[in-house]
Amino acid sequence: MLPKPLYRALAATSIDGKIAKRADHFSDWTSPEDKQHLRDTIAASDVIVIGNNTYKLAEDRLQKRNCIVLTSTVATIQRIHSLLTYMNPSNYPLADLINESGYKTICILGGTQIYSYCLHNNLIDELHITVEPVVFGEGLPLFNTPHESNFELTSSQQLNKRGTMLLKYTYNKKDLQWKPPGFQTFPVRSP
Ligand SMILES: NC(=O)c1ccc[n+]([C@@H]2O[C@H](COP(=O)([O-])OP(=O)(O)OC[C@H]3O[C@@H](n4cnc5c(N)ncnc54)[C@H](OP(=O)(O)O)[C@@H]3O)[C@@H](O)[C@H]2O)c1
């Protein structure tokens, strides 16, 4: 049997947990050290998975990268050229396309809707979060879907003197019943 692909999601957040101020906010606020981590991780990946909003903002920088762009503007899959594929995950499972293409290492680049789609479909094995020492006080969260998952911290590293922190987590399959102290579970309403 072929080994399962590794899905690695990368995100930079503010201290208050936002990935952007608005949907059209370009990620130019991250540190040089985070950008280097992004470049290194992309270089070690077979393909990038990215939402159409983020792709439109970063298209210039991604032209030489192999990208799958998630969008509702195509029925299933539209291959534009050898490095660019548009696909609609509502009509064709992303995991099927990844498996059929033989990709082994996947870099999930967001934004919120794509991180949420991947979380909801159990497609995040590793989560790298770079916390930049800034506060937005508003903005887009990392995830926007009600989906409970547990992750385990595998490493934490201070990347620069300003205090940019790189936190690496792996999905914790074993401990699905564990809940953090104070975690609220809501009763299921009977019909
Ligand atoms: N800080 C970071 O690390 C980081 C990383 C990435 C992005 N960002 C920021 O995040 C913001 C964008 O995030 P976002 O959540 O607005 O957009 P997004 O996730 O980049 O893209 C959303 C788009 O993806 C498509 N899509 C999503 N789910 C789909 C589904 N289930 N089926 C079909 N198509 C689907 C839709 O495209 P169509 O409208 O074409 O149908 C949707 O409008 C930007 O500001 C960007 O800079 C930050």
The ligand as a Gaussian input file, in Angstrom:
#p B3LYP/6-31G(d) Opt

LIG

0 1
 N       -1.283000      34.776000       7.704000
 C       -1.254000      33.723000       6.938000
 O       -0.503000      32.770000       7.165000
 C       -2.173000      33.655000       5.762000
 C       -2.129000      32.531000       4.928000
 C       -3.013000      32.497000       3.856000
 C       -3.902000      33.541000       3.639000
 N       -3.905000      34.595000       4.467000
 C       -4.837000      35.672000       4.278000
 O       -6.164000      35.133000       4.322000
 C       -7.023000      35.954000       3.542000
 C       -7.836000      35.097000       2.599000
 O       -8.533000      34.113000       3.336000
 P      -10.032000      33.726000       2.934000
 O      -10.549000      32.774000       3.941000
 O      -10.776000      34.994000       2.672000
 O       -9.881000      33.062000       1.505000
 P       -9.143000      31.727000       0.980000
 O       -9.316000      30.626000       1.953000
 O       -7.774000      32.085000       0.526000
 O       -9.999000      31.455000      -0.343000
 C      -11.406000      31.345000      -0.281000
 C      -11.892000      30.947000      -1.636000
 O      -11.566000      29.582000      -1.890000
 C      -12.623000      28.946000      -2.559000
 N      -13.192000      27.920000      -1.679000
 C      -13.057000      27.803000      -0.345000
 N      -13.716000      26.731000       0.119000
 C      -14.290000      26.157000      -0.957000
 C      -15.124000      25.005000      -1.141000
 N      -15.475000      24.215000      -0.103000
 N      -15.548000      24.711000      -2.384000
 C      -15.186000      25.491000      -3.437000
 N      -14.400000      26.596000      -3.338000
 C      -13.976000      26.918000      -2.107000
 C      -13.617000      30.045000      -2.899000
 O      -13.148000      30.608000      -4.130000
 P      -14.158000      31.237000      -5.239000
 O      -14.632000      32.519000      -4.618000
 O      -13.283000      31.414000      -6.438000
 O      -15.246000      30.242000      -5.427000
 C      -13.412000      31.032000      -1.766000
 O      -13.844000      32.337000      -2.061000
 C       -6.091000      36.954000       2.822000
 O       -6.105000      38.165000       3.522000
 C       -4.732000      36.319000       2.926000
 O       -3.677000      37.249000       2.884000
 C       -3.059000      34.683000       5.534000

